[in-house]
């Protein structure tokens, strides 16, 4: 099993990063606990836990609000655990804390609100 962990912190609402030109992706919106096959891919995504401290009134500033989603991504018998963080600051966007590479795909956290996440899943290249 692979373990990918991306960590950063913040509390402002970020814009989602632009996908690379020419890249084709699939958008999927899921709730905590959902399991879904991703159309146009050979992946299944399970949303393990969604933490949205910002919507709960987090007062920690950019250092204290760690909004994130824990995902389990599978392809056949391969499995990866991914933690994606909301990129609240420009520095976090540059670090791509809302993005991970797993099982041949790039998975980007496009939105996180309450217990719902929107992911953009695309094969690089």
Biotite code that builds the C-alpha atoms (Angstrom):
import biotite.structure as struc

atoms = struc.array([
    struc.Atom([0.000, 0.000, 0.000], chain_id="A", res_id=1, res_name="UNK", atom_name="CA", element="C"),
    struc.Atom([1.278, 3.469, -0.888], chain_id="A", res_id=2, res_name="UNK", atom_name="CA", element="C"),
    struc.Atom([0.927, 6.381, 1.515], chain_id="A", res_id=3, res_name="UNK", atom_name="CA", element="C"),
    struc.Atom([1.010, 9.896, 0.161], chain_id="A", res_id=4, res_name="UNK", atom_name="CA", element="C"),
    struc.Atom([0.704, 12.690, 2.699], chain_id="A", res_id=5, res_name="UNK", atom_name="CA", element="C"),
    struc.Atom([0.673, 16.340, 1.787], chain_id="A", res_id=6, res_name="UNK", atom_name="CA", element="C"),
    struc.Atom([0.578, 18.819, 4.632], chain_id="A", res_id=7, res_name="UNK", atom_name="CA", element="C"),
    struc.Atom([-0.033, 22.542, 4.856], chain_id="A", res_id=8, res_name="UNK", atom_name="CA", element="C"),
    struc.Atom([-2.257, 24.869, 6.785], chain_id="A", res_id=9, res_name="UNK", atom_name="CA", element="C"),
    struc.Atom([-4.488, 27.881, 6.190], chain_id="A", res_id=10, res_name="UNK", atom_name="CA", element="C"),
    struc.Atom([-7.907, 29.522, 6.563], chain_id="A", res_id=11, res_name="UNK", atom_name="CA", element="C"),
    struc.Atom([-8.833, 31.631, 3.484], chain_id="A", res_id=12, res_name="UNK", atom_name="CA", element="C"),
    struc.Atom([-10.899, 30.416, 0.547], chain_id="A", res_id=13, res_name="UNK", atom_name="CA", element="C"),
    struc.Atom([-8.576, 29.606, -2.379], chain_id="A", res_id=14, res_name="UNK", atom_name="CA", element="C"),
    struc.Atom([-9.285, 29.478, -6.055], chain_id="A", res_id=15, res_name="UNK", atom_name="CA", element="C"),
    struc.Atom([-8.782, 26.040, -7.578], chain_id="A", res_id=16, res_name="UNK", atom_name="CA", element="C"),
    struc.Atom([-5.593, 25.738, -9.662], chain_id="A", res_id=17, res_name="UNK", atom_name="CA", element="C"),
    struc.Atom([-5.930, 25.710, -13.417], chain_id="A", res_id=18, res_name="UNK", atom_name="CA", element="C"),
    struc.Atom([-5.415, 22.335, -15.061], chain_id="A", res_id=19, res_name="UNK", atom_name="CA", element="C"),
    struc.Atom([-2.534, 22.042, -17.500], chain_id="A", res_id=20, res_name="UNK", atom_name="CA", element="C"),
    struc.Atom([-3.464, 22.981, -21.076], chain_id="A", res_id=21, res_name="UNK", atom_name="CA", element="C"),
    struc.Atom([-4.691, 19.999, -23.062], chain_id="A", res_id=22, res_name="UNK", atom_name="CA", element="C"),
    struc.Atom([-5.113, 17.763, -20.007], chain_id="A", res_id=23, res_name="UNK", atom_name="CA", element="C"),
    struc.Atom([-8.439, 15.950, -19.826], chain_id="A", res_id=24, res_name="UNK", atom_name="CA", element="C"),
    struc.Atom([-9.865, 15.318, -16.408], chain_id="A", res_id=25, res_name="UNK", atom_name="CA", element="C"),
    struc.Atom([-12.941, 14.066, -14.674], chain_id="A", res_id=26, res_name="UNK", atom_name="CA", element="C"),
    struc.Atom([-14.661, 16.056, -11.976], chain_id="A", res_id=27, res_name="UNK", atom_name="CA", element="C"),
    struc.Atom([-16.390, 14.194, -9.176], chain_id="A", res_id=28, res_name="UNK", atom_name="CA", element="C"),
    struc.Atom([-18.203, 15.481, -6.086], chain_id="A", res_id=29, res_name="UNK", atom_name="CA", element="C"),
    struc.Atom([-18.487, 13.126, -3.126], chain_id="A", res_id=30, res_name="UNK", atom_name="CA", element="C"),
    struc.Atom([-19.567, 13.207, 0.515], chain_id="A", res_id=31, res_name="UNK", atom_name="CA", element="C"),
    struc.Atom([-17.602, 11.803, 3.428], chain_id="A", res_id=32, res_name="UNK", atom_name="CA", element="C"),
    struc.Atom([-18.077, 8.023, 3.384], chain_id="A", res_id=33, res_name="UNK", atom_name="CA", element="C"),
    struc.Atom([-18.915, 7.823, -0.340], chain_id="A", res_id=34, res_name="UNK", atom_name="CA", element="C"),
    struc.Atom([-17.270, 5.303, -2.662], chain_id="A", res_id=35, res_name="UNK", atom_name="CA", element="C"),
    struc.Atom([-17.400, 5.920, -6.410], chain_id="A", res_id=36, res_name="UNK", atom_name="CA", element="C"),
    struc.Atom([-15.920, 4.608, -9.642], chain_id="A", res_id=37, res_name="UNK", atom_name="CA", element="C"),
    struc.Atom([-14.510, 7.589, -11.517], chain_id="A", res_id=38, res_name="UNK", atom_name="CA", element="C"),
    struc.Atom([-15.955, 7.850, -15.037], chain_id="A", res_id=39, res_name="UNK", atom_name="CA", element="C"),
    struc.Atom([-13.363, 7.673, -17.793], chain_id="A", res_id=40, res_name="UNK", atom_name="CA", element="C"),
    struc.Atom([-10.740, 6.112, -15.495], chain_id="A", res_id=41, res_name="UNK", atom_name="CA", element="C"),
    struc.Atom([-10.014, 2.748, -13.921], chain_id="A", res_id=42, res_name="UNK", atom_name="CA", element="C"),
    struc.Atom([-10.044, 4.274, -10.423], chain_id="A", res_id=43, res_name="UNK", atom_name="CA", element="C"),
    struc.Atom([-12.326, 3.950, -7.436], chain_id="A", res_id=44, res_name="UNK", atom_name="CA", element="C"),
    struc.Atom([-12.239, 6.679, -4.787], chain_id="A", res_id=45, res_name="UNK", atom_name="CA", element="C"),
    struc.Atom([-13.436, 6.381, -1.197], chain_id="A", res_id=46, res_name="UNK", atom_name="CA", element="C"),
    struc.Atom([-13.722, 9.538, 0.888], chain_id="A", res_id=47, res_name="UNK", atom_name="CA", element="C"),
    struc.Atom([-12.631, 8.502, 4.364], chain_id="A", res_id=48, res_name="UNK", atom_name="CA", element="C"),
    struc.Atom([-12.866, 11.765, 6.255], chain_id="A", res_id=49, res_name="UNK", atom_name="CA", element="C"),
    struc.Atom([-13.422, 15.422, 5.429], chain_id="A", res_id=50, res_name="UNK", atom_name="CA", element="C"),
    struc.Atom([-12.342, 18.099, 7.902], chain_id="A", res_id=51, res_name="UNK", atom_name="CA", element="C"),
    struc.Atom([-13.637, 21.627, 7.221], chain_id="A", res_id=52, res_name="UNK", atom_name="CA", element="C"),
    struc.Atom([-12.531, 23.754, 10.156], chain_id="A", res_id=53, res_name="UNK", atom_name="CA", element="C"),
    struc.Atom([-12.993, 27.008, 8.234], chain_id="A", res_id=54, res_name="UNK", atom_name="CA", element="C"),
    struc.Atom([-16.765, 26.550, 7.891], chain_id="A", res_id=55, res_name="UNK", atom_name="CA", element="C"),
    struc.Atom([-16.902, 25.702, 11.592], chain_id="A", res_id=56, res_name="UNK", atom_name="CA", element="C"),
    struc.Atom([-15.515, 29.166, 12.406], chain_id="A", res_id=57, res_name="UNK", atom_name="CA", element="C"),
    struc.Atom([-11.824, 28.373, 12.757], chain_id="A", res_id=58, res_name="UNK", atom_name="CA", element="C"),
    struc.Atom([-10.038, 31.440, 14.123], chain_id="A", res_id=59, res_name="UNK", atom_name="CA", element="C"),
    struc.Atom([-6.514, 30.072, 13.765], chain_id="A", res_id=60, res_name="UNK", atom_name="CA", element="C"),
    struc.Atom([-5.589, 32.237, 10.801], chain_id="A", res_id=61, res_name="UNK", atom_name="CA", element="C"),
    struc.Atom([-3.571, 30.781, 7.937], chain_id="A", res_id=62, res_name="UNK", atom_name="CA", element="C"),
    struc.Atom([-1.494, 28.725, 10.366], chain_id="A", res_id=63, res_name="UNK", atom_name="CA", element="C"),
    struc.Atom([-4.333, 27.126, 12.279], chain_id="A", res_id=64, res_name="UNK", atom_name="CA", element="C"),
    struc.Atom([-7.059, 25.831, 9.925], chain_id="A", res_id=65, res_name="UNK", atom_name="CA", element="C"),
    struc.Atom([-6.103, 22.495, 8.346], chain_id="A", res_id=66, res_name="UNK", atom_name="CA", element="C"),
    struc.Atom([-9.046, 21.815, 6.052], chain_id="A", res_id=67, res_name="UNK", atom_name="CA", element="C"),
    struc.Atom([-8.397, 18.472, 4.377], chain_id="A", res_id=68, res_name="UNK", atom_name="CA", element="C"),
    struc.Atom([-9.785, 15.284, 2.883], chain_id="A", res_id=69, res_name="UNK", atom_name="CA", element="C"),
    struc.Atom([-8.550, 11.731, 3.437], chain_id="A", res_id=70, res_name="UNK", atom_name="CA", element="C"),
    struc.Atom([-9.052, 9.578, 0.332], chain_id="A", res_id=71, res_name="UNK", atom_name="CA", element="C"),
    struc.Atom([-8.429, 5.958, -0.516], chain_id="A", res_id=72, res_name="UNK", atom_name="CA", element="C"),
    struc.Atom([-7.791, 5.463, -4.219], chain_id="A", res_id=73, res_name="UNK", atom_name="CA", element="C"),
    struc.Atom([-7.787, 1.986, -5.788], chain_id="A", res_id=74, res_name="UNK", atom_name="CA", element="C"),
    struc.Atom([-7.024, 0.625, -9.245], chain_id="A", res_id=75, res_name="UNK", atom_name="CA", element="C"),
    struc.Atom([-7.415, -3.127, -9.478], chain_id="A", res_id=76, res_name="UNK", atom_name="CA", element="C"),
    struc.Atom([-5.369, -4.516, -6.582], chain_id="A", res_id=77, res_name="UNK", atom_name="CA", element="C"),
    struc.Atom([-3.322, -1.322, -6.130], chain_id="A", res_id=78, res_name="UNK", atom_name="CA", element="C"),
    struc.Atom([-4.286, 1.055, -3.351], chain_id="A", res_id=79, res_name="UNK", atom_name="CA", element="C"),
    struc.Atom([-3.086, 4.499, -2.257], chain_id="A", res_id=80, res_name="UNK", atom_name="CA", element="C"),
    struc.Atom([-4.068, 6.651, 0.703], chain_id="A", res_id=81, res_name="UNK", atom_name="CA", element="C"),
    struc.Atom([-4.028, 10.367, -0.100], chain_id="A", res_id=82, res_name="UNK", atom_name="CA", element="C"),
    struc.Atom([-4.505, 13.397, 2.148], chain_id="A", res_id=83, res_name="UNK", atom_name="CA", element="C"),
    struc.Atom([-5.266, 16.610, 0.256], chain_id="A", res_id=84, res_name="UNK", atom_name="CA", element="C"),
    struc.Atom([-5.309, 20.009, 1.951], chain_id="A", res_id=85, res_name="UNK", atom_name="CA", element="C"),
    struc.Atom([-7.146, 23.166, 0.936], chain_id="A", res_id=86, res_name="UNK", atom_name="CA", element="C"),
    struc.Atom([-4.567, 25.617, -0.417], chain_id="A", res_id=87, res_name="UNK", atom_name="CA", element="C"),
    struc.Atom([-5.491, 28.808, 1.447], chain_id="A", res_id=88, res_name="UNK", atom_name="CA", element="C"),
    struc.Atom([-2.423, 30.902, 0.593], chain_id="A", res_id=89, res_name="UNK", atom_name="CA", element="C"),
    struc.Atom([-0.402, 31.624, -2.529], chain_id="A", res_id=90, res_name="UNK", atom_name="CA", element="C"),
    struc.Atom([2.522, 29.717, -1.035], chain_id="A", res_id=91, res_name="UNK", atom_name="CA", element="C"),
    struc.Atom([0.304, 26.671, -0.445], chain_id="A", res_id=92, res_name="UNK", atom_name="CA", element="C"),
    struc.Atom([-1.008, 26.892, -4.015], chain_id="A", res_id=93, res_name="UNK", atom_name="CA", element="C"),
    struc.Atom([2.578, 26.978, -5.287], chain_id="A", res_id=94, res_name="UNK", atom_name="CA", element="C"),
    struc.Atom([3.374, 23.927, -3.125], chain_id="A", res_id=95, res_name="UNK", atom_name="CA", element="C"),
    struc.Atom([0.267, 22.212, -4.568], chain_id="A", res_id=96, res_name="UNK", atom_name="CA", element="C"),
    struc.Atom([-0.867, 20.960, -1.166], chain_id="A", res_id=97, res_name="UNK", atom_name="CA", element="C"),
    struc.Atom([-4.255, 20.304, -2.771], chain_id="A", res_id=98, res_name="UNK", atom_name="CA", element="C"),
    struc.Atom([-2.772, 17.875, -5.283], chain_id="A", res_id=99, res_name="UNK", atom_name="CA", element="C"),
    struc.Atom([-1.305, 14.369, -5.243], chain_id="A", res_id=100, res_name="UNK", atom_name="CA", element="C"),
    struc.Atom([-0.088, 11.850, -7.776], chain_id="A", res_id=101, res_name="UNK", atom_name="CA", element="C"),
    struc.Atom([-1.408, 8.338, -7.200], chain_id="A", res_id=102, res_name="UNK", atom_name="CA", element="C"),
    struc.Atom([-1.702, 5.219, -9.349], chain_id="A", res_id=103, res_name="UNK", atom_name="CA", element="C"),
    struc.Atom([-0.846, 7.085, -12.541], chain_id="A", res_id=104, res_name="UNK", atom_name="CA", element="C"),
    struc.Atom([-3.295, 9.967, -12.010], chain_id="A", res_id=105, res_name="UNK", atom_name="CA", element="C"),
    struc.Atom([-3.136, 13.507, -10.648], chain_id="A", res_id=106, res_name="UNK", atom_name="CA", element="C"),
    struc.Atom([-5.849, 14.114, -8.063], chain_id="A", res_id=107, res_name="UNK", atom_name="CA", element="C"),
    struc.Atom([-6.661, 17.722, -7.192], chain_id="A", res_id=108, res_name="UNK", atom_name="CA", element="C"),
    struc.Atom([-8.921, 18.928, -4.399], chain_id="A", res_id=109, res_name="UNK", atom_name="CA", element="C"),
    struc.Atom([-10.948, 21.567, -6.267], chain_id="A", res_id=110, res_name="UNK", atom_name="CA", element="C"),
    struc.Atom([-13.404, 22.348, -3.450], chain_id="A", res_id=111, res_name="UNK", atom_name="CA", element="C"),
    struc.Atom([-14.131, 21.321, 0.133], chain_id="A", res_id=112, res_name="UNK", atom_name="CA", element="C"),
    struc.Atom([-17.285, 22.443, 1.945], chain_id="A", res_id=113, res_name="UNK", atom_name="CA", element="C"),
    struc.Atom([-18.711, 20.783, 5.008], chain_id="A", res_id=114, res_name="UNK", atom_name="CA", element="C"),
    struc.Atom([-18.390, 17.030, 4.420], chain_id="A", res_id=115, res_name="UNK", atom_name="CA", element="C"),
    struc.Atom([-18.400, 17.373, 0.598], chain_id="A", res_id=116, res_name="UNK", atom_name="CA", element="C"),
    struc.Atom([-15.360, 17.427, -1.688], chain_id="A", res_id=117, res_name="UNK", atom_name="CA", element="C"),
    struc.Atom([-14.987, 18.071, -5.390], chain_id="A", res_id=118, res_name="UNK", atom_name="CA", element="C"),
    struc.Atom([-12.020, 16.356, -7.010], chain_id="A", res_id=119, res_name="UNK", atom_name="CA", element="C"),
    struc.Atom([-10.455, 16.767, -10.419], chain_id="A", res_id=120, res_name="UNK", atom_name="CA", element="C"),
    struc.Atom([-8.851, 13.512, -11.552], chain_id="A", res_id=121, res_name="UNK", atom_name="CA", element="C"),
    struc.Atom([-6.693, 13.428, -14.655], chain_id="A", res_id=122, res_name="UNK", atom_name="CA", element="C"),
    struc.Atom([-3.995, 11.341, -16.233], chain_id="A", res_id=123, res_name="UNK", atom_name="CA", element="C"),
    struc.Atom([-0.867, 13.477, -16.751], chain_id="A", res_id=124, res_name="UNK", atom_name="CA", element="C"),
    struc.Atom([0.347, 14.085, -20.253], chain_id="A", res_id=125, res_name="UNK", atom_name="CA", element="C"),
])
